[in-house]
Amino acid sequence: METFWQILSTILVLVGFAGTFLPMLPGLPLVYGGFLLWGIAGHWQDYSLSTALVLGVVTVVVTMLDYWAGVVGAKKYGASAAGIWGAIIGGIFGMIFFSVVGLIAGPLVGAVAGELISGKSQRHAWRAGWGTFVGFLAGSFIRIVTGIIMTGLFFYYLIF
């Protein structure tokens, strides 16, 4: 039975790892789910419950940071509330209708559109859009690095 739980938790971690690169999957929560499943199934022999709790906090914080990074980037580059709402709506619309490309381009286009609709200059609108894109890249970078570390840690605990 132990082999079954190892395989299932490893699949969860690997799918989660893929999800750190593919925005359609909840990457870090799946990696953490694999950690949690293996910890519970293995009666916390390979790592402690406190390790799982710390990784849970890291998962929540990085996931929230990833979602808010675009908004923070937009604000840093001078976006108004209209630009931020445009970025949020653009991201949702882009993801639904244009998949990964829409998820990346949607917030940028939405922020620019929101700023232009609110009467800002083109220069200001594009600056806000750029800030949204920079924030998206920063959030993605943090998510990917965290996913690599958590996946590596899982296999370290599993093997050693």
N, C-alpha and C positions, 0 to 999 in steps of 0.2 A: 504494500500500500504506500510505503514511503516513496517508492519510485514514481508512482502516479502523481503524488503531490509535488515532487521535484519537477516532473515534466510539465505539469499544469502551471506551476509558479514560474518556471523558466519561459514558457510560452507567453504568459502575461507580461513578463519583463521585456521580452524581445518585441512583442507587439507594441508595448509602451515606448520602448526605445525608438522604434520606427515612427511612433506618434510624436516624438520630439522634433522630427523633421517634417512630418506630414500633418498639417494643421487640422485635418479632419478627425484625427484620433486624439483622445485625451491622454497624451504621452506620459507625463509624470504621474498622474493618478494611477495609470495602469502599472507602471514600474513599481510604485509603492504598493499597489494591490498584490503584486507578485511577492514582494518582500513580506508583506503581512501574512499572506497565505502560507508561505514557507515557514515563517516564524511560528504561526499557530500550529501547523501540521507537524513541525519538528520540535514542538514544546520548548521553543526558545533555546535550543541547544547550540545552534550555530552563531547566534548573536542574541543580545539581550532585548528585553521589552523596551528598555530605555533607548536603545539604538533605533528601534522601530518608531518610538514616539518622536525622537529628534528628526528622523527622516519624514515623518508625517507633518511636522511643523514646517520643515524645509519645503515639502511638496506644496503645502497650502500657500506659503509666502511667495514662492517662485511662480506658482500658477496665477496668483493675484497680481503680482508684479508684471507678469507677461501681459495680462489683459490691460493693465493700466499704463504700460510703458508708452503706448501710442498717444494716450491723452496727455501724459506728462511731457512727451516730446512736443506735441502741438502747443501746449501752454508755454513751454520754454521758448518756442519760436514765435510767440505772440498771437496764438489763435484765440478768438473770442468764443463765447458759448455756442454761437452758430457754427463755427468751424469744428468745434469738438463734437457737437451733435451730428454735423455732417459726416465727420469721420466715423462715428459709431454706426450711423445709418448706412453709409457707404460700405463699411466692413461687413455688415449683415447682408445687405443686398448683394454685394460682390461675392460673398461666400455661397449664398444660395444659388445665384444664377451663373456664376463664372468660376466656381471651385477655387483652386489654389491661387490662380492668377487674380481672381476677384478679391480674394482675401488680402492679397498684398496691395493691389492697386485701388481697391474700393475705398479704404480709409483716406488715402491720399486724394483721390478724386472727390470724395465726399467732403473733406475738409476744405478743399479749394472751392467747391460749389457753395458750401455753407458760408464761407467768407464773402464770396462774390454776391450771393443773394442778400447778405446783410449790408451790402454797400461798400465793402472794403475794396481797395485797389487790387489790381491783378498781382502786383509785386507782393503785397501783404498776403494775399490769398495763397500764392505759390510758396511763400515762406512758411505759412502755417501748414500747408500740405507736406512740405519737405520735413518739417518737424515731426509730423505724424509718422512719416516713413522712417525717419531716424529712430524714433521711439519704438516702432515695430521691429526694426533690426536689432536694437539693443535688447528688447524683451526676448526675441528669438534666440539671440546669442546666449543669454543667461539660461533660458530654458534648455537649449541644446547642451551646454556645458554641464548643467546640473544632471541632465539625463545620462550623459556619458559617465559622470562620477557615480551616480546611483547604480547604473547598470554594472559598471566595473566592480563596485562594492558588493553587489549581489553575487556576482560570480566568484569574487574573492572568498566571501563567506561560504558559498556553496562548495567550492573546491577545497579550501583549506579549513 
